[in-house]
Amino acid sequence: MWPATVLVSLVSLFAAGPASNAASTTAGWLRYGVDDGRSQVDKQIVVRPGGAVSTLTEAIALATPGTRILVKAGLYVEPTVVVDRAVEIVGEDWPVLDGEGEREIMRVVADSVTVRGLVFRNVGVSYVEDRAGVKVREAGHCAIVGNKFEDTFFAIYLAEAHDCVVQGNEIRGNAERESASGNGIHLWYSRDVTVHGNRIRYHRDGIYFEFVESSLVSENLSQENLRYGLHFMFSDGCRYENNEFRDNNAGVAVMYTKRVEMVGNLFADNWGSSSFGLLLKDITDSEIRYNVFLRNTVGIFVEGSNRVDVVGNELIRNGWAVKIMANSQDNTFSLNRFVANSFDVSTNSRQNYSSFNHNYWDNYKGYDLDRDGTGDVPFRPVRLFSLLVEQNEPTLILLRSLFVDLLDVAERALPVLTPQTLVDDAPLMAPPERARNVGIPQEPGAGVRD
């Protein structure tokens, strides 16, 4: 037989009817310590301004693992919210959590936490700590899904996390200087993380990985960031597919990593003296397949990288389609399409240790007498003028001059100065089948179409 006080509490709770908020029900069950029955009645706490539970901190203190915390619309200003138990935090009609420019807004330190439908605003710049809208630390199986981040220094920060999902978030920073700005999505020492379908702009780096393993980055739009749209180092075994990186000041940089897969991405409109569609530095045993490099200062820059397969990509209207340094070895470029680039390939030496085979070059002037689809005359993609520019950049002003046209004709007739080993012995007479079917998206978010 239950004590009379418990029976009185039950009668009063159910008599309140649907209008009674879920937080009162939860508090009632906790007050009398009824454990098994609580899951059958209600595991939801409602947070609303001026309500019985008016802050997230209070709701988390009342919650038990598996509780759903529903946050009603309104402005919430409170100290950093520490989520230390497995709960689902869901916003209704975009409630705003404001850090007042002074502090981190939410810190997740428990496994199996979901955060969805909230607006995180005004984290504020710090020069001594990496403040974030949401920081997940030493936790796993968390989901940061469908939120908005506005002026949050670092927006989403995962440190020593695993098996987490970061999906469908709108992230908009206010970066003006690199030293006073953070990254949109920042992962450090994490593994098995999925970053999918986020839209990021105006941060230092849109997406940043360091010491991350076996993770997937897909269908994100990262644009107009102060430095890189994507930047990762020491992050082995990760895959990047169907993302768009547009109009970032320095493009995309990938460094000191092995077993990278980059498939179906768009690198577009990354212009500047130190800007690249894709910078590969000390990358090994990796694949760059079916991407589009459109209107970049340098489409692909390769330095100190070995055994990288660059296959089936579109390189269109770039300054330099490919810059490959002589310290890169055993890389393969095949079935790529080079169209309307100022320079198709450039290097810093007459020695070359990578191969170019079966690519389509719009500058190829050869013929195909046996009609096997490949040219009968090899194509040398390195122009003599590109070697001059590599040694003396101001000569670039002569690019469209008659002098350079004559230089190209002379080099084709007597190729004595350009690298003898950097040659495509079987250039394609027509674009490869996949390249013909790849569209060139003109608007952000349009994606790469097969």
C-alpha positions in Angstrom: 0.0 0.0 0.0 1.4 3.4 -1.0 1.6 6.2 1.7 -1.3 8.6 1.8 1.0 11.5 0.8 1.9 9.8 -2.5 -1.8 9.1 -3.3 -2.7 12.7 -2.7 0.1 13.8 -5.0 -1.0 11.5 -7.8 -4.6 12.7 -7.6 -3.5 16.3 -7.7 -1.2 15.7 -10.7 -3.8 14.0 -12.9 -6.6 16.4 -11.8 -4.5 19.2 -13.3 -5.2 17.8 -16.8 -3.3 18.6 -20.0 -2.8 22.2 -19.1 -0.4 21.3 -16.4 3.2 21.5 -17.7 5.4 18.5 -17.8 8.0 20.0 -15.5 5.5 19.9 -12.6 4.7 16.3 -13.3 8.4 15.4 -13.4 9.0 17.3 -10.2 6.1 15.5 -8.5 7.5 12.1 -9.4 11.0 13.0 -8.2 9.6 14.4 -4.9 8.1 11.1 -3.9 10.8 8.8 -5.3 8.5 6.7 -7.5 11.0 5.2 -10.1 9.2 2.6 -12.2 6.0 4.5 -12.8 7.6 7.7 -14.0 8.5 6.3 -17.4 4.9 5.3 -18.0 3.5 8.8 -17.2 5.9 11.4 -18.3 9.7 11.8 -19.0 9.5 15.4 -20.4 10.4 18.6 -18.6 9.2 21.9 -20.1 11.3 25.0 -19.8 9.6 28.4 -20.4 10.4 32.0 -19.3 8.5 32.6 -16.0 7.4 29.0 -15.8 7.8 26.4 -13.0 11.1 25.5 -14.6 12.6 28.7 -16.2 16.2 27.7 -16.9 18.0 24.8 -18.7 20.2 24.4 -15.7 17.2 23.8 -13.4 15.7 21.3 -15.9 18.9 19.3 -16.2 19.1 19.1 -12.4 15.6 17.6 -12.4 16.2 15.2 -15.3 17.1 11.6 -15.2 18.8 9.7 -18.1 16.4 9.6 -21.1 14.5 12.7 -20.1 13.3 15.0 -22.9 13.7 18.7 -22.1 11.4 20.9 -24.2 12.6 24.5 -24.3 9.8 27.0 -25.2 10.4 30.1 -27.3 12.1 33.0 -25.4 15.4 34.5 -24.4 17.5 32.5 -21.9 20.4 34.2 -20.2 22.2 32.0 -17.6 25.6 30.7 -16.7 27.2 28.1 -18.9 24.8 25.1 -19.1 26.6 21.9 -18.2 24.8 18.8 -19.5 26.0 15.9 -17.3 23.4 13.3 -18.1 21.9 11.6 -21.1 19.0 13.9 -22.1 17.4 15.2 -25.3 17.2 19.0 -25.4 14.7 20.3 -28.0 13.8 23.8 -28.8 10.3 24.9 -29.8 10.0 28.0 -32.1 13.7 28.8 -31.8 14.4 29.7 -28.2 17.6 31.8 -27.8 20.5 31.0 -25.5 22.5 34.2 -25.1 26.1 34.2 -23.8 26.1 38.0 -23.5 29.5 38.0 -25.2 31.1 36.7 -22.0 31.0 32.9 -21.8 30.6 29.5 -23.3 26.9 28.7 -23.6 26.6 24.9 -23.3 29.1 22.2 -22.3 28.2 18.5 -22.9 30.1 16.0 -20.7 27.8 13.0 -20.8 27.2 10.3 -23.4 24.0 10.1 -25.5 23.0 13.8 -25.4 20.9 15.3 -28.2 20.7 19.1 -28.7 18.2 20.3 -31.4 16.3 23.3 -32.4 18.1 26.0 -30.4 19.6 29.3 -31.2 23.1 29.9 -29.7 24.1 33.6 -29.7 26.9 35.9 -28.5 29.6 33.7 -27.1 32.2 36.4 -27.3 35.9 36.4 -28.1 38.5 35.0 -25.8 42.3 34.9 -26.2 42.8 32.3 -23.4 40.1 29.7 -23.9 38.3 28.2 -26.9 34.7 29.2 -26.0 31.9 27.6 -28.0 28.2 27.7 -28.5 28.2 23.9 -27.8 31.3 22.1 -26.6 31.2 18.3 -26.3 34.1 17.0 -24.2 35.1 13.4 -23.5 31.7 12.1 -24.5 30.2 9.9 -27.2 27.0 9.1 -29.1 25.9 12.8 -29.0 23.9 14.6 -31.7 24.1 18.4 -32.4 21.3 18.6 -35.0 19.3 21.5 -36.6 20.5 24.4 -34.5 21.4 28.0 -35.3 24.7 29.6 -34.2 25.1 33.4 -34.4 28.3 35.1 -33.5 29.6 32.3 -31.3 33.4 32.5 -31.7 33.7 28.7 -32.0 30.2 27.3 -32.9 30.5 23.5 -32.3 33.5 22.2 -30.6 34.2 18.4 -30.1 37.2 17.4 -28.0 38.0 13.8 -27.3 34.5 12.8 -28.6 33.5 9.7 -30.5 30.5 8.4 -32.4 28.8 11.8 -32.6 26.7 13.5 -35.3 26.8 17.2 -36.2 24.0 17.7 -38.8 21.9 20.4 -40.3 23.1 23.4 -38.4 23.2 27.0 -39.6 26.4 28.6 -38.5 27.2 32.3 -39.1 30.1 34.0 -37.4 31.4 37.5 -37.4 35.1 37.0 -38.2 37.2 40.0 -39.0 40.7 39.0 -37.9 42.2 35.5 -37.6 43.5 36.1 -34.1 40.0 37.2 -32.9 37.9 34.4 -34.5 37.2 30.7 -34.0 36.1 27.9 -36.3 32.6 26.9 -37.3 32.9 23.2 -36.6 36.0 22.2 -34.7 37.1 18.6 -33.9 40.1 17.7 -31.8 41.3 14.2 -30.9 38.0 12.6 -31.9 36.9 9.6 -33.9 33.9 8.2 -35.8 32.1 11.6 -36.2 29.7 12.5 -38.9 29.5 16.1 -40.0 26.6 16.3 -42.5 24.5 19.0 -44.2 25.7 22.1 -42.3 26.0 25.6 -43.7 28.9 27.6 -42.4 30.2 31.1 -43.1 32.2 34.0 -41.7 34.4 32.0 -39.3 38.2 31.6 -39.3 38.0 28.0 -40.7 34.6 26.6 -41.7 35.5 23.0 -40.6 38.6 22.2 -38.7 39.9 18.7 -37.9 43.0 17.9 -35.8 43.9 14.3 -34.7 40.6 13.0 -36.0 40.1 9.4 -37.2 37.6 7.5 -39.3 35.1 10.4 -39.7 32.8 11.5 -42.5 32.2 15.0 -43.8 29.4 15.2 -46.3 27.0 17.7 -48.1 28.2 20.7 -46.1 28.4 24.3 -47.6 31.4 26.2 -46.2 31.9 29.6 -47.7 33.2 33.1 -47.2 35.4 32.1 -44.3 38.4 34.2 -43.2 40.9 31.4 -43.9 39.9 27.9 -45.0 36.6 26.4 -45.8 38.1 23.1 -44.7 41.3 22.6 -42.8 42.6 19.3 -41.3 45.9 17.9 -40.0 46.9 14.5 -38.6 43.4 13.1 -39.4 43.8 9.7 -40.9 41.1 7.6 -42.6 38.5 10.3 -43.1 36.2 10.8 -46.1 34.9 14.1 -47.5 32.1 13.8 -50.1 29.7 16.1 -51.9 30.6 19.2 -50.0 30.9 22.8 -51.4 33.8 25.0 -50.5 33.2 28.5 -52.0 34.8 31.9 -51.8 37.1 31.2 -48.8 40.2 33.4 -48.5 42.6 30.6 -48.6 40.5 27.7 -50.0 41.0 24.2 -48.5 44.1 22.8 -46.8 44.8 19.2 -45.9 48.1 18.4 -44.2 50.1 15.6 -42.6 47.5 12.9 -43.1 47.2 9.5 -44.8 44.2 7.5 -46.3 42.2 10.6 -47.2 39.2 10.2 -49.6 37.8 13.3 -51.2 35.0 12.5 -53.6 32.4 14.6 -55.4 33.2 18.0 -53.8 33.1 21.4 -55.3 36.0 23.8 -54.8 35.1 27.2 -56.3 36.0 30.9 -56.3 38.9 30.7 -53.9 41.1 33.6 -55.1 44.1 35.2 -53.6 47.9 35.2 -53.6 48.0 32.3 -51.2 44.6 30.7 -52.1 44.0 27.1 -53.3 41.0 25.1 -54.3 42.8 22.2 -52.5 46.2 22.3 -50.9 47.8 18.8 -50.3 50.8 18.9 -48.0 52.4 15.7 -46.9 49.4 13.6 -47.8 50.0 9.9 -48.5 47.9 6.9 -49.8 44.9 9.0 -50.6 42.2 9.5 -53.3 40.9 12.7 -55.0 38.1 11.6 -57.2 35.2 13.2 -59.2 35.6 16.7 -57.8 35.1 20.0 -59.5 37.7 22.8 -59.2 36.2 25.9 -60.6 37.7 29.5 -60.8 40.5 29.1 -58.2 43.9 30.7 -58.2 45.3 27.2 -58.0 43.0 24.2 -58.4 45.2 21.6 -56.8 48.6 22.3 -55.1 50.7 19.2 -54.2 53.7 19.4 -52.0 55.5 16.6 -50.3 52.6 14.2 -51.1 53.0 10.6 -52.2 50.9 7.9 -53.7 47.8 10.1 -54.2 45.4 9.1 -57.0 43.8 12.1 -58.7 41.1 10.7 -60.9 38.1 11.9 -62.8 38.1 15.5 -61.7 37.0 18.7 -63.5 39.6 21.5 -63.5 37.9 24.5 -65.1 38.9 28.2 -65.5 41.6 28.2 -62.8 44.7 30.2 -62.8 46.8 27.1 -62.3 44.9 23.9 -62.6 47.6 21.8 -60.9 50.8 22.9 -59.2 52.9 19.9 -58.3 56.3 20.2 -56.5 59.2 18.0 -57.3 59.2 16.5 -53.7 56.0 14.7 -54.5 56.3 11.2 -55.7 54.3 8.3 -57.2 51.1 10.4 -57.6 48.8 9.5 -60.5 46.6 11.9 -62.5 44.2 10.2 -64.9 40.8 10.7 -66.6 40.7 14.4 -65.5 39.4 17.2 -67.6 41.4 20.4 -68.0 39.5 23.2 -69.6 40.1 27.0 -69.9 42.9 27.2 -67.3 45.7 29.8 -67.7 48.2 27.1 -66.9 47.2 23.4 -66.9 50.2 22.1 -64.9 53.2 23.9 -63.3 56.2 22.6 -61.3 59.3 23.9 -59.7 61.8 21.5 -61.3 62.6 19.7 -64.6 62.4 16.5 -62.6 59.0 14.8 -62.1 58.1 11.7 -60.2 54.4 11.6 -60.8 52.5 10.4 -63.8 49.8 12.0 -66.0 47.9 9.5 -68.2 44.6 9.5 -70.2 43.5 13.1 -69.3 41.5 15.4 -71.5 43.3 18.7 -72.3 41.6 21.5 -74.2 45.0 22.8 -75.3 45.9 19.5 -76.9 46.5 20.0 -80.7 47.3 16.4 -81.6 45.4 13.9 -83.7 44.1 10.3 -83.4 44.7 8.5 -86.7 43.8 5.0 -85.3 40.6 6.4 -83.7 41.2 4.7 -80.4 40.1 7.8 -78.4 43.6 8.8 -77.4 46.0 11.1 -79.2 48.9 9.7 -81.2 51.2 12.5 -80.1 52.1 13.0 -76.4 50.9 16.2 -74.6 53.3 18.3 -72.5 51.1 20.2 -70.1 53.9 22.4 -68.6 54.3 25.6 -70.6 57.7 27.1 -70.7 56.2 30.4 -69.6 54.9 28.7 -66.4 58.5 27.9 -65.5 59.5 31.5 -66.0 56.6 32.7 -63.9 57.6 30.2 -61.2 61.0 31.8 -61.0 59.9 35.4 -61.5 56.2 36.1 -60.7 56.0 39.6 -62.1 56.4 38.2 -65.6 52.8 37.0 -65.3 51.8 40.4 -66.7 53.0 39.1 -70.1 50.5 36.1 -70.1 48.3 37.3 -73.0 51.1 38.8 -75.0 52.3 37.8 -78.5 55.7 37.0 -77.0 54.2 34.2 -74.8 52.3 32.8 -77.8 55.5 32.6 -79.8 57.2 31.0 -76.8 54.5 28.3 -76.6 54.8 27.5 -80.3 58.6 27.2 -80.1 58.4 24.9 -77.0 55.9 22.6 -78.7 58.2 22.3 -81.7 61.4 21.8 -79.6 60.5 20.8 -76.1 64.0 21.2 -74.5 63.4 23.1 -71.3 60.1 21.8 -69.9 60.2 18.6 -67.8 60.8 15.6 -70.0 59.2 13.3 -67.6 56.0 15.4 -67.1 54.0 14.3 -70.1 50.7 12.6 -70.9 51.6 9.9 -73.4 47.9 9.1 -74.2 45.8 12.2 -73.9 42.1 11.8 -74.5 40.6 13.3 -77.6 37.2 13.8 -75.8 36.3 14.3 -72.1 35.8 11.0 -70.2 32.3 9.9 -69.8 31.8 10.9 -66.2 33.4 14.3 -66.8 30.9 15.0 -69.6 28.0 14.4 -67.2 29.3 16.5 -64.3 27.5 19.9 -64.1 29.0 23.1 -62.9 26.8 24.5 -60.1 26.6 28.3 -60.2 24.8 29.0 -56.9 25.9 28.0 -53.4 24.2 24.9 -52.2 23.5 23.6 -55.8 25.8 20.6 -55.2 27.8 18.6 -57.7 25.6 16.7 -60.1 26.5 13.4 -61.8 
